Amino acid sequence: MTEKIVTIVKYDSYIDADIAKQHLESAGIKAMVSGSNTANVYSICGIAKAELLVFEKDKAAALEVLKDQEQKED
């Protein structure tokens, strides 16, 4: 059975997307960044976004990890 992959956040910067991916992976959640090269090239124009992807079953946990990380940074 194939697991569905969903986008949970879109970032203007591939660096921000990669940092978020690292936070998820350190919490044991597999994550991927899609469009990172395109976002890197076209981010100045606001054309492309880097998408943070997780398995659908991990979506709620991933969003909670990102929320907790955001609160720590504030």
Phi, psi and omega in degrees: 000134180268132178275141180282139178253135182233152174275130179253332179210145172247131182244146174289331184247132177293334178295316178298319179296319181291322177297316178298320177301317180296321177297317180295316182294327178290339176268004178087016180253122178290133182218158179223155174244126179249141177080016184296321179292318179295317179296324179296318183283318189254008183296330180298322181277349183072019183281314188245152177235149171268130183256132175267121186244143174220167172292142184307323181295339182260001187303308183298315180296320180295316179297324178293318177299315180295322178296314179299319180295320179297320179293324178295326182282340181282000000 
